[in-house]
């Protein structure tokens, strides 16, 4: 008796099986990190070194829209998602020029309820300015994918129904109007996520959403990411890259 032949997708793995979790790097601010209690800042020099490391490894950083489109075509093995949370004003000054020099793309998750403000959700400081609405438009015009980080950076797992809807749905509508383009991605503030938050994001129509370590919720609307910081030199990046696929569960639908 001949065993049935299992159908195979264009990427070489059996059709219908979940693919390996994509490698998505999580950045925040790019600037002076001398006062950085939350380890959310890398210097411009360190970012340049990290992007150079990617290219030496035959990898290229891209926005998540490009990463997922490539995976849908059965490609993308050499692509890494680059994300920047919170929408710090230093993105335009320091991150964007470095991305251009290394021919990389990125997804920028911003907070339309805090345009032109500061990161007041970080009680220990320091206070860092956030992009204005015009700054977000400039980033989008430069080819950066714009995603929502909610309206005001609240923990969605503790939000009531009205707040949850505003943070997830209203933020998407405001950003789409601002940049004149669809907003496909969401990023959970603090990386915290539960089934209720995932359902709200999915039902709003986002194509994907980023968390940090969502465990059993891992999927297109709860993607794990790797925190990248100032201490991540070449050897640390190498270890993180190797360990990522070993420690993360496969992703259905990607």
C-alpha atoms as one frame of an Amber mdcrd trajectory, in Angstrom:
protein
   0.000   0.000   0.000   1.387   3.387  -1.008   1.357   6.055   1.689  -0.526
   9.232   0.790   1.610  12.111  -0.383   1.437  15.103   1.911   0.935  18.411
   0.106   3.804  20.833   0.415   3.690  24.614   0.392   5.970  26.867  -1.607
   8.270  27.267   1.368   8.980  23.539   1.421   7.065  22.612   4.557   3.870
  20.535   4.565   0.842  22.680   3.771  -1.266  23.566   6.766   1.520  23.143
   9.288   2.546  26.159  11.342   5.792  27.800  10.350   8.697  28.664  12.638
   8.110  31.812  14.607   9.474  34.884  12.805  12.365  36.705  14.393  11.055
  40.147  15.363  13.355  42.596  17.142  11.877  45.083  19.615  13.466  48.506
  19.899  12.259  51.676  21.573  14.368  54.839  21.761  17.620  55.580  19.915
  19.760  58.210  21.632  21.573  58.902  24.898  21.291  55.882  27.195  23.257
  57.228  30.177  19.999  57.467  32.166  17.963  54.448  31.109  16.356  52.595
  34.044  13.996  50.602  31.810  16.694  49.667  29.257  14.628  51.029  26.374
  17.401  52.994  24.662  20.246  52.114  22.344  22.776  54.643  21.127  22.911
  55.458  17.413  26.334  53.820  17.303  25.023  50.585  18.814  22.095  50.497
  16.402  24.519  50.870  13.489  26.568  47.960  14.836  23.472  45.789  15.234
  22.229  46.517  11.716  25.713  45.794  10.381  25.675  42.457  12.215  22.424
  41.530  10.492  23.863  42.238   7.068  27.046  40.288   7.787  24.846  37.316
   8.652  23.005  37.629   5.355  19.928  39.007   7.102  17.980  42.187   6.412
  15.651  44.066   8.686  12.226  44.892   7.257   8.839  46.129   8.392   6.407
  43.475   9.515   4.101  43.999   6.550   6.972  43.080   4.230   8.065  40.179
   6.426   4.634  38.554   6.477   4.039  39.136   2.778   7.326  37.371   2.036
   6.424  34.447   4.292   3.051  34.126   2.557   4.965  33.675  -0.712   7.124
  30.991   0.865  10.075  33.363   1.161  11.516  35.524   3.890  14.036  33.152
   5.456  16.624  35.923   5.502  14.316  38.671   6.728  14.065  39.965  10.288
  11.253  42.178  11.525  12.390  45.454  13.085   9.930  47.221  15.386  10.200
  50.456  17.359   7.690  50.985  20.172   6.192  54.188  21.595   7.043  56.572
  18.762   9.954  58.470  20.300  10.928  61.665  18.500  14.516  60.454  18.193
  13.348  57.877  15.630  13.523  60.471  12.861  16.859  61.880  13.985  18.774
  58.693  14.735  16.951  55.483  13.760  15.697  56.388  10.304  19.090  57.491
   8.918  20.690  54.264  10.162  17.924  52.166   8.613  18.431  53.918   5.298
  22.210  53.396   5.379  21.733  49.650   5.839  18.794  49.350   3.430  16.465
  48.235   6.198  12.809  48.842   6.858  10.905  49.002  10.145   7.495  49.164
  11.777   6.924  52.094  14.128   4.208  51.641  16.757   2.854  55.009  17.872
   0.319  56.474  20.313  -2.050  58.950  18.627  -3.369  60.065  22.016   0.107
  61.262  23.045   1.475  62.952  19.920   3.919  65.662  20.921   3.937  64.489
  24.538   6.388  62.479  26.613   6.652  58.951  28.009   4.789  59.773  31.211
   3.884  56.091  31.733   7.481  55.464  32.877   7.514  56.715  36.485  11.289
  56.541  36.864  11.934  58.678  33.799  13.775  60.186  32.087  11.174  62.094
  30.102  11.618  61.551  26.378   9.707  63.510  23.729   7.359  61.622  21.428
   6.732  62.249  17.757   4.158  64.803  16.747   1.458  63.958  14.221   3.591
  65.622  11.557   6.567  63.513  12.608   4.524  60.337  12.156   3.465  61.516
   8.699   7.116  62.141   7.844   8.073  58.636   8.960   5.268  57.135   6.879
   6.305  59.206   3.855   9.826  57.798   4.263   8.482  54.259   3.872   8.191
  53.297   7.536   5.184  51.124   8.355   3.020  52.799  10.995   1.220  50.630
  13.542  -0.864  51.346  16.622   0.435  51.063  20.168  -2.965  52.045  21.506
  -4.067  55.587  22.232  -2.281  56.341  25.496  -0.150  53.329  26.532  -2.372
  51.512  29.021  -2.287  47.875  30.083  -5.127  46.371  28.058  -5.469  43.408
  30.392  -6.678  45.855  33.073  -8.791  48.111  30.851 -12.592  48.251  30.994
 -14.592  47.620  27.831 -14.891  51.285  26.837 -11.167  51.919  27.283 -10.244
  48.725  25.475 -12.311  49.699  22.444 -10.858  53.207  22.340  -7.278  52.007
  22.686  -7.627  49.337  20.000 -10.218  50.627  17.541 -10.107  54.422  17.831
  -6.322  54.487  17.634  -6.419  52.538  14.370  -8.994  54.860  12.823  -7.062
  57.978  13.846  -3.800  56.677  12.449  -5.359  55.562   9.165  -6.802  59.040
   8.722  -3.485  60.667   9.624  -1.317  58.738   7.166  -3.976  58.078   4.538
  -3.282  54.343   4.491  -4.470  51.171   6.243  -3.005  50.338   9.638  -2.350
  46.594   9.749  -0.411  46.158  12.983  -0.971  46.593  16.701   1.465  46.391
  19.600   0.304  45.634  23.155   1.582  48.242  25.631   3.983  46.716  28.164
   3.757  43.515  26.120   0.924  42.324  28.361  -1.774  40.304  26.673  -4.729
  38.073  27.483  -7.460  36.374  25.474  -9.793  39.371  25.789  -7.202  41.803
  24.415  -6.291  39.440  21.571  -9.965  39.085  20.644 -10.444  42.858  20.596
  -7.444  43.344  18.329  -8.496  40.558  15.971 -12.096  41.773  15.772 -10.962
  45.315  14.995  -9.382  44.011  11.813  -5.674  44.156  12.506  -3.692  41.668
  10.435  -1.182  41.050  13.228  -0.238  42.172  16.726   3.002  42.115  18.697
   3.519  41.143  22.305   6.732  40.045  24.031   6.316  36.532  25.404   2.635
  35.554  24.926   3.084  31.849  25.708   0.045  29.758  24.752  -1.556  32.781
  23.079   1.213  32.905  20.466  -0.202  33.478  16.995  -0.627  36.187  14.346
  -2.350  38.425  16.919   0.095  37.698  19.726   3.567  37.531  18.240   6.618
  37.104  20.455   9.507  39.529  20.032  13.104  39.827  21.182  14.081  42.854
  23.221  17.198  44.450  21.751  19.154  46.784  24.000  22.406  48.614  24.421
  24.182  45.538  25.792  23.404  43.434  22.733  26.753  43.161  21.020  27.452
  40.704  18.217  27.854  37.604  20.375  24.656  38.334  22.335  22.728  38.839
  19.104  24.082  35.537  17.832  22.850  33.714  20.943  19.451  35.397  20.847
  19.035  34.517  17.206  19.895  30.858  17.827  17.767  30.474  20.939  14.702
  32.259  19.599  13.379  29.465  17.413  14.226  26.836  19.991  12.285  28.562
  22.756   9.248  29.825  20.809   6.344  27.747  19.619   5.429  27.671  15.910
   2.895  30.172  14.634  -0.341  29.065  13.017  -1.228  31.122   9.966   2.239
  32.586   9.322
